[in-house]
Amino acid sequence: MTFRSITVFEENGLLTEDPRPTTRRATAIPARQIEAVVFDLDNTLLRSLIGARLALLTVARLVSKQLERNGYSIGYVRLFEHLRRIDHEMLGRKFRYNRDLWWKTLFKELGLKRMDPKWIHNLTLQYWKVYAGNSPPFRDAEPTVRKLNRAGYKLGMVSDSDGTPGMKRKRIGQVPFHNLLEAIVVSGEDTPRVKPGHESFSLIAKKLRSQPKSCIYVGDNPRTDIEGAKAVGMISVIVHRRGNLGGDPDYRIPDLRALPGLVRTIEIVG
């Protein structure tokens, strides 16, 4: 049997299936009552790519200046390229989010020792300050969340730890519409494992007082936002933000504006 996932978009107020064979798999999902919609944060609700890039650039400049004071001459551009590679490795393959570890990895690669741990952690705090200050919500984020809230759905969030305890909750608290979220789970802090571990998805359903099969999880990353949600019985939705192909979500949507219509469609026809 051949499967493919379903890509949907909204046109003239109607939800339409994209006929193009853009994905690999879909499962026929029976109609079900949806009680809750759960979101990822970065690159799903927030435009975090620019914030992440500027944060790395800030760290590169700070490290370059500190090394110059210590008699080393390493330009910030070279350091930035090192950091981009470390970022890709830590987020893409190792799922290690503690930025202190990122900077220590950089110094080890450069053959530098005896860097002050307090100064290293201060780099992390500066990183997150710049990251948060330059990661605004996508234009479709708040209108969609408010529309779902008015429709009576419970709203929640599952997002991975930032590696610095408390930092993710602090950033969530800076989202203009965070008060609409009834429950939040920070994977790796509230649970033993980060995504795609399934524990955080089970926990958010419990916090929302809903069965997992009555929940939809919306994320942007096929590597982390599908497996855990589907393992507990949630419907998985990937929003197209950054060429994020791959994985086997139940549905793909081009942007969040299509989400309310998709929820209604699942409830009617599955």
N, C-alpha and C positions, 0 to 999 in steps of 0.2 A: 504494500500500500504506500502511496506517495503522500507526503505531508508538506505543508508550507504554512508559515505563520501568516496572520491576517494583518494587512496594513490598511488602516482606515483614515479617511479625512472628511472634514465637514465642508459641504458645499451648499450654499443657499439654505442654510439651516438644517440640511439633511445629512445624515452620516452615510458615507458611501465607501464600499470596499474598493481598494485600489486593485485593478486587474493585473497590474504588472507583477511578474514573478520575481519579486525583489528579495524574498527570504526563503528559508529552507523548510520550515515545519510549522504546522498548526494542529491543534487538537480540537475536535468538535466539542464545544463547551455547552452543556445543557443550560437552559434558562435558569437563573437563580436570583434570589432576593439579595441585593447588595445593600449592606448596612454601613460600610465604612470604606473610605479611600485613604490610603497611607502613602506618603510621599518620601522620596529621598530629598536631600537638601542641595548639595553642590552640583551644579550643571543640570539640575532638574528644575528647581525653583530659582536658584541664584546663578547669575552669569559669573562663574568663578574662574574661568580660564584666564581672563585678563588680570584678576586679582592675584592669582597664583604666579603668573609671570612677573608682575611688578614686585611681588613679595620676594621672589628669588633674586631679582635684580637688586633689590634693596640689601639683601644679605650679602650678595657679591660685592657691592660697594663698601659695606661696612667691614667685611673681612679684608678687602684689599687695603683699606686705610690702616687697619690694625696691623697687618703684616708689614706695611711700609714703616710703621713706627718701630717694629721689631727688626728692621734691617732687611726685609725681604721685598722683592719687587715682582709682584704678580698682578697684572692688570685685572680690573673687574670683568672685562669681557671674557677673558679666559676662564675666570672663576665661574662666571654665569653659565658658560657652556658645560663645565664640569657639573654644576648643580642641576642643570636641565637633564643630564644623563642620569644622575643619581635620583632625581625626581621620577623619571620614567621607570627606573628599575624598582624603586621602593613602592610606588603605587601600582605599577603594571604587573609585577611578578611576585614581589615579596609581601605585599600588603602590610608594610611597616610604616606607621604614621607618625612616630615620635621624631619630630624635626631635630631635636638634639642629636639623635643618632645620625641624621643626614649630614649635619655639619661635622660630626666626628669622622664620618666616612670620608668626607672631603679632605680633612686635615691628614688623615691616614694616607690617602692617595698621594697627597703632596709631600709626604714625608715629614710632616710637622708634628711635634709632640709638645706635651706640657701646656696645652691650651687651658685657660681657666674655665672650669665647669660653669661658674656663675656667668661669665661672659658668654659662653656657648648658649646657655639657657636664655640670656637676654636677647641673643640673635633670634631665638624662637619666638619670643614675645613681640619683637619688632616685626618679624615675618607675619604673624597673625594679625597684627594691627593694620599693616598695609593690605593684607589679603582681604580682611573684612571690610575695610574702607573702600575697596575697589571691586566689590562683588555685589552689585545691586540685583534686585529681582528681575527676571525676564518680564517683558511687558505682558505676557499672557499668564503670568503666575498668579498675581493677586486677583484679577477678575475671575479666573477659573476657580480658585479656592473659595472665594466669596459666593460664587454661583452654586457650588456644591454644598456649601454651608446653608444657603437659603433653601436648597432643595431638601434639607433635613438629613444629609449624610453625616456620620461621625467622621472626623478628620484626625489623622495622626501622622507621625513621622518616625521613620527608622533611618538613622544616619550613623556612619562609622565615627568612632572616636578620632579626634584630631591628634591624638598621641600625647597631649598635655591635658591632664585631668581637669574637667570643667570648662575647657575652651569651647568645645562644640555647643554645649548648652548656652554659653555666653553668646556665641554667634547666632544661635537660633533665636535668642531673646532680642537680637537686634533686627530681626526680620519684621517689617512693618505690620504684617498680619499674623504674627505668631500666636496671638491670643485666640485665634480660631482653631488652633490645634488642641484637641482634647487630651491627647497623650503623646509622649515623646519617649523613644528608646534610643539611647546612644550605644551602639554595638561596640563591645570591647570594654565598656565601663559598666553598663547595666547588665551585660551578659559576658560569659567567658570568652566568646570569640567575636571577631568582627564579621561583617558580611564576606562571603556568602553563607556563613554559618546560619543555621535555621533558627537558633534560639531567640534572636531578636524579633523575628517575625511571629513566633508563637507568643512572645511576651507582649507585643503591641496589641495583638488580638485580644489577649486577656485583659489588658488595660482598657481597651475600648469596649469590653464586655460583648464581644462579637465572636462568632465562630470564624476561623480562618477562611473557610469556603465562602463566607459572606463579605470578604474583604478583597479589595483590589490594591496592588502595590505598583506604584508608578516611579520608575527610575530612568537613568540615562545610560548606565554602564552594563553592557551584557555580561561582563565578567563577575559582577558582584550583585546585581539587582534582579536576577532571574531565579537562580538555583534555589536559594533559601526560601523565597516566597512560594515557589511551586512545591517545594518539599513539604510544606505544611498545608497545602491546599488552596493558597491564595491564587487569584488571577494575576498574572504578571503582564505589565504594560511597559514598553520602552518608548520614550519620547525621543524623537530624532533631534539631537542638539549638535553633534560634532562628528558626523560620519560614523556613528556608532553601530556598525553592522555586526553580524555574528550573533551567536546565542540562539535560544529557542523560546522567546517570549510568546505568550498567548496572543498578544496584539502589539502592533506598532502604531504610533500616531505621529504625524509630522510636527505637531505642537500641542500645547495643553488646551487650546481652544476646542480641540476635538474630543476632549476627555468627557465632559458631561453627556454629550450625545452617545458616546461609546457605552457609558454606564447604563443609560436608558436602554440601549439596544441589547446589552447583555441580559438585562432584567426581562426583556420581552421575548427575545428569540434565542439568546445564548450565542 
